[in-house]
Amino acid sequence: MNTRQLTELAQQLRVDSVRASAAAGSGHPTSSMSAADLMAVLLANHMRYDFERPAHPGNDRFVLSKGHASPLLYATYKAAGAINDTELLTFRRHGSRLEGHPTPRRLPWVETATGSLGQGLPVGVGIALAGKRLDRTGYRVWVLCGDSELAEGSVWEAAEHAGYEHLDNLTAIVDVNRLGQRGPTRHGHDLDAYARRFQAFGWHTVEVDGHDVDAIDRAYGEALSTAGQPTAIIARTLKGKGVASVQDREGLHGKPLPDAEEAIAELGGVRDLRVEVPHPPAARMVHPVSSGHADLPRYDIGDEVATRDAYGRALAALGTARGDVVALDGEVSDSTRSEFFAKEHPDRFFECYIAEQQLVATSVGMATRGWVPYASTFAAFLTRAYDFVRMASISGAGINLVGSHAGVAIGQDGPSQMGLEDLAMFRAIYGSTVLYPCDANQTAKLVAEMAGLDGIRYLRTSRGAGPVIYSPTEEFPIGGSKVLRASGDDRLTVVAAGVTLHEALAAAELLEREGVQVRVIDLYSVKPVDRRTLREAAESTGCLLTVEDHREEGGIGDAVLDAFTDGRPVPRLARLAVRTMPGSASPEEQLHAAGIDAESIAAAARLLVETAVVR
Amino acid sequence: MNTRQLTELAQQLRVDSVRASAAAGSGHPTSSMSAADLMAVLLANHMRYDFERPAHPGNDRFVLSKGHASPLLYATYKAAGAINDTELLTFRRHGSRLEGHPTPRRLPWVETATGSLGQGLPVGVGIALAGKRLDRTGYRVWVLCGDSELAEGSVWEAAEHAGYEHLDNLTAIVDVNRLGQRGPTRHGHDLDAYARRFQAFGWHTVEVDGHDVDAIDRAYGEALSTAGQPTAIIARTLKGKGVASVQDREGLHGKPLPDAEEAIAELGGVRDLRVEVPHPPAARMVHPVSSGHADLPRYDIGDEVATRDAYGRALAALGTARGDVVALDGEVSDSTRSEFFAKEHPDRFFECYIAEQQLVATSVGMATRGWVPYASTFAAFLTRAYDFVRMASISGAGINLVGSHAGVAIGQDGPSQMGLEDLAMFRAIYGSTVLYPCDANQTAKLVAEMAGLDGIRYLRTSRGAGPVIYSPTEEFPIGGSKVLRASGDDRLTVVAAGVTLHEALAAAELLEREGVQVRVIDLYSVKPVDRRTLREAAESTGCLLTVEDHREEGGIGDAVLDAFTDGRPVPRLARLAVRTMPGSASPEEQLHAAGIDAESIAAAARLLVETAVVR
């Protein structure tokens, strides 16, 4: 498009942003208006995209990191013919695809859910990395960022990653409208301040008047021709551009325009320009064919193996069977054991360094392109990326996250390294799967099974070695459990997983010698939980005792209770969990101090059994 | 100290790091050895600190951001005479104060727990900000960082904050030993790469040979004389410096030296130098005297007030009563309503921009200096700082965190802005308090009460207005609840809080018209939970129904269940929570779609009551 056409298109995007927000009675038109010229030029002259085939492997990818500017995005879809005017005006209504912040659950052209600021660029980096190192179909990744969100450290984590990886297929477009939600940003219209920061991280930068369509056009051209570096286009804009009563004024964030009719008139009225977005060149997905069957490592019963080791070896085997599996790690692959995958499949291993937000964001980005990522770090450090996990679940992203070094059982390193909140954190995530194996064969099976699930899947592994108790042929369906000890005389059921499962079995031995029979259930699938087996155990033993190497809130204890919230009678319940703040100590001392070792389990069981008799 | 003495002291720190790790059989001696010269010069020639009075208001503050180098820290304590050699060798043993990663719970000279990388500098920024804008006692803040941890975005979030605030009382010392845990860092010994990044964020930088004690001495002097900017000293070092068999070699992270005796000999043997650390000049704490009694806003029953508004007004009143209260916000003070505090107490309000990790870290830093911080943003966005909250609890920090815009009740903005995992996240934190008020008078009382609690305190507020139901004279003890409806004929107890409490009351009205009496409990204290009242209600009504605007895992439902995990008989239980992925809709439509409005509660209650009759 030429200058006049681009200017007209930008005005249409503004008008439609104003109209959609007015119809909704809420939304962010002023944040949309600042970036309208940037979007118009991108759509008309640079983006290569087939709106009828959003999965086209050659399509460029666009991420609206400033997700609140959704009216602009939807106005763009209308201009591209992807939605009609009637749908545009359903913005923010119940049942509409056009939500307040865009999500791929509803709209096929959205790569990732945004609305938590500072996440679009990190996910864009993940997509660009997939483009560069996996897909190689030549697509470009365009990310529209706000200036306010550049205060998020995650943006610089992403900038560092992109610069280091020389992602010249990535362009960040920064809409510097100088106004945040409650007032001016730190750097106002000081474009140099932002440029210096991006340059320091190895980016090429272009400063531009974000309302000069020709200058924008040249800037995009410069980004496309820059080799070896990502480009940041730093655009000076005005919030609410084009409507004098709101332009560059404070106090108008996230509000429809006071007088939409007048604003539309000032913007030159409603238009209905239609952009023919050029299609990408033909391209093929490159995912190597999956053999479908992984030749998983097999362990002999009685062997002492850490589940983290079993994880690494199983993942390496899965990677051999499935060409679509990729692994990522947060600079601790020698601890999480993803190094086994790295050694066998270096082309599909991604070192994310100590940057857990980028670790998860890269996974999300790769998952958008059809890859099956397994991202690992210490369970404790996945807390760093909780907001990214939350947003990934809103996206409907299918990613595997693996947290090693679970619980106090890690020993001497102390509480900062202990995953003690991870089960709670992942259980609360919509549609998540939470797995916690206790032996190597179980771990291997679960690692393979995770790949085929929907949503966020979390696997918790342990540092120390434990005995193999299952045969390599045993199956572990998601949502299942294993009853490891049971008799007609059971007077209590102990429910455990991971390290405490072994303690529970030892406690059961102790108790048996005292003439007390207890049932033991391995709750390897913490979510979804095996309600039927738990209910049966409750009915036949009358009392359940849960034991976990995790805080008492949100973990295995709560997962078990969930099985009894259907209004039917509930068994007696008790739980053992980590109620103290641990220090340094050996793994055995830790389990004992926290009251979750065999001895503590046996003591609690005795008390429960006795109380039952008294009544 | 002169060159020779400093060199000797540094060797002593290395030797003691090797000895402590050897005695423990674990630990990070090589990461300690790289920074020994940096620490020796700091301790001997620049730090002003009274080890006998760690609370001295004039003391410089030191943060070991690379917390795994704890042997070096403890060796330094020994050199300063704060601990003796016998204690040094208890490193990492059960019961020792010298944990694998340092924590202020055990050691009075530690400002903040570290061990999750990239958090020391952010907390240091908080302390420096307190020094600059609140305490004004002239202390300096020194933070020793690793090079690996500079991959964390939180470091650059902190760098941005420090540069913008002109924190010339802050010095970051970066130990560039080029080796991370599993191998080389991104930038190796490229000191310029790090310097460029710090400079871009407005820092003064000094590049130095980290093993040249005179050069280090000059660098610290330069940092002290730099006005208007924080300084980053980028020091080229060798991991394992001084012992040829480990120096600058990969694969030796986090391991005791292979031959400690030989290493000690190579380092010149055991020494027992003692450093007289200069004391700070006399200084007084400046916390203005607290009146002790806050004149809280009072609301009339029946008024429609949002709890977020009540939060802002109560905090402003508390700030008037207590000079030690400070408020911080993540650039959404017009939404969280901390703007009311900002207007009345601008000197004690801190804008953290859209940087939730720094928001929490600044709070932690200020709390170390005796201030009582209230930090607010959307509940959803506190997920961004979960690792910081986790580490704050390990520190034993007393901070108030306030999450607004809880649940689906926010309406049109959609899931990215909805706090739906916050209760789970905060409940799982050790020693936390979790509060969720339903009306304005209750909010005001809880805001005042929070200030006096230990540990992490979380308050959840709502976007929309709701009716005031409590008198301004009502008290709301932490760990309590309110029975709002009760009769001898109650056949069910509905437990709710916040927005669903009002829905529960409406449901009870509906059911009463049908002849069904239900008890209603306001569970404003989600943690600790009022076990006694819940147990009483269970015994007299036989069945509990929980209703919450939160995911079904880890929230009010689980909190209520906790009251029944003591092995005694359990009532029948059922729960209503947000089981769907919401889109955009009005608040009323959202509550209805999620099945947590009055109509849904009444329907669930009817079913439960009927089921009870059948049995």
Interface residues (C-beta under 8 A of the other chain):
Chain A: A24 S26 G27 G67 R92 R93 H94 G95 S96 L98 E99 G100 H101 T103 R105 R106 A113 T114 G115 S116 L117 G118 S148 E149 A151 E152 G153 S154 V155 W156 E157 A158 E160 Y164 G180 Q181 R182 T185 R186 R196 R197 Q199 A200 F201 E331 V332 S333 D334 S335 E339 Y353 I354 A355 E356 Q357 Q358 A380 F381 T383 R384 Y386 D387 R390 M391 S393 I394 G411 Q412 D413 G414 P415 S416 Q417 L420 E421 A424 M425 R427 A428 I429 Y430 G431 K527 C543 R551 E552 E553 G554 G555 G557 D558 A559 L561 D562 F564 T565 D566 G567 R568 P569 V570 P571 R572 L573 A574 R575 M581 G583 S584 A585 S586 E589 A593 L607 L608 T611
Chain B: A24 S26 G27 G67 R92 R93 H94 G95 S96 L98 E99 G100 H101 T103 R105 R106 A113 T114 G115 S116 L117 G118 S148 E149 A151 E152 G153 S154 V155 W156 E157 A158 E160 Y164 G180 Q181 R182 T185 R186 R196 R197 Q199 A200 F201 E331 V332 S333 D334 S335 E339 Y353 I354 A355 E356 Q357 Q358 A380 F381 T383 R384 Y386 D387 R390 M391 S393 I394 G411 Q412 D413 G414 P415 S416 Q417 L420 E421 A424 M425 R427 A428 I429 Y430 G431 K527 C543 R551 E552 E553 G554 G555 G557 D558 A559 L561 D562 F564 T565 D566 G567 R568 P569 V570 P571 R572 L573 A574 R575 M581 G583 S584 A585 S586 E589 A593 L607 L608 T611
